[in-house]
Structures are given as structure tokens and as C-alpha cells.
Amino acid sequence: MTHPTERAIDRTRRCASMDEVRRHIDALDDTLVPLLVERGGYMTQAATLKPLASQVRDEARIEDIVRRVRARAAAEGGEPDVIEAIYRAMMEAFIAFEHREFDRLTAEGRKPQLQQETAP
Ligand SMILES: O=C(O)C(=O)C[C@]1(C(=O)O)C=C[C@@H](O)C=C1
């Protein structure tokens, strides 16, 4: 279990000005965006590995992730409802991206499973 002094909320610095608040937010965004891009790379791999477009959206997996990140948010001293809303919006954007990747890979003939299924 997370030690109380290791919680993310306790790393938030007290700021004396809005400039300082925004500097901290910009610095965190510089950490977050590369991680989101890296996460997006796995959508391309998922699109390669899933045989059917109907498998791109996986409701059971979405609910597993929501349950997991809500618990982590609480352990870090955050708001589970806020983190759930962010994750649901993020996953919708990633699902749309994964569909685009699925279509692109299909058009490029890079989905061997699908080709086998549709072969005469
Ligand atoms: O786990 C998957 O199947 C994924 O494609 C990844 C992901 C995600 O963003 O985590 C995206 C789409 C699915 O609906 C579920 C989860």
C-alpha cells in the first residue's frame, strides 16, 4: 500500500502566484504528453493484433481499467471521479485512433489474421 507521504497529492507544491501554478502544470504536461504518446503506440499494436474491427472497443477491459485507475487515484489522494472522467474521455479518443490504425493497416495489407479469414 502507498505510504501517506508518498502520495502524489502530497507532491503538489504550494504556489504564491498563478505564474508559479502554471509553471508546475506545464512541467507536469511535459511528463504526461510523452507518456500518452507512448500509450497510443500500443493502440497501433492492438490494431495489428485484433483480427476484427468489432474487437477494437472492449467494454469489459474499459471497465477493468476504470476500476483500477479509480483505486489508484484514491490511493494517491486524488479524486476518483475526476480520474474516471479523464480516462473515459482518453479511451474514447484512443478507440477512435485504434479504429483509424485498424483501417490503415488493413488497407496496407498488414493484417495477416484478417487476410487468412477472408481468403477464398
Ligand atoms: O486493451 C485493449 O484492447 C485496447 O485496445 C486498449 C484500450 C485502452 O485505451 O486501454 C483501447 C480500446 C479498448 O476498448 C480497451 C482498452
The ligand as an SDF file (V2000), in Angstrom:
LIG
                    3D

 16 16  0  0  0  0  0  0  0  0999 V2000
   -6.9610   -3.2550  -24.2680 O   0  0  0  0  0  0  0  0  0  0  0  0
   -7.3370   -3.0580  -25.4390 C   0  0  0  0  0  0  0  0  0  0  0  0
   -7.9860   -3.9270  -26.0740 O   0  0  0  0  0  0  0  0  0  0  0  0
   -7.0250   -1.8120  -26.1240 C   0  0  0  0  0  0  0  0  0  0  0  0
   -7.1810   -1.7210  -27.3260 O   0  0  0  0  0  0  0  0  0  0  0  0
   -6.5780   -0.6400  -25.3200 C   0  0  0  0  0  0  0  0  0  0  0  0
   -7.7510    0.2170  -24.8220 C   0  0  0  0  0  0  0  0  0  0  0  0
   -7.1300    1.3320  -23.9490 C   0  0  0  0  0  0  0  0  0  0  0  0
   -7.1640    2.5200  -24.3070 O   0  0  0  0  0  0  0  0  0  0  0  0
   -6.5910    0.9600  -22.8910 O   0  0  0  0  0  0  0  0  0  0  0  0
   -8.4570    0.7830  -26.0050 C   0  0  0  0  0  0  0  0  0  0  0  0
   -9.5690    0.1790  -26.5360 C   0  0  0  0  0  0  0  0  0  0  0  0
  -10.3450   -0.8730  -25.8200 C   0  0  0  0  0  0  0  0  0  0  0  0
  -11.7050   -0.5110  -25.7490 O   0  0  0  0  0  0  0  0  0  0  0  0
   -9.8060   -1.1420  -24.4640 C   0  0  0  0  0  0  0  0  0  0  0  0
   -8.6620   -0.5860  -23.9890 C   0  0  0  0  0  0  0  0  0  0  0  0
  1  2  2  0
  2  3  1  0
  2  4  1  0
  4  5  2  0
  4  6  1  0
  6  7  1  0
  7  8  1  0
  7 11  1  0
  7 16  1  0
  8  9  2  0
  8 10  1  0
 11 12  2  0
 12 13  1  0
 13 14  1  0
 13 15  1  0
 15 16  2  0
M  END
$$$$
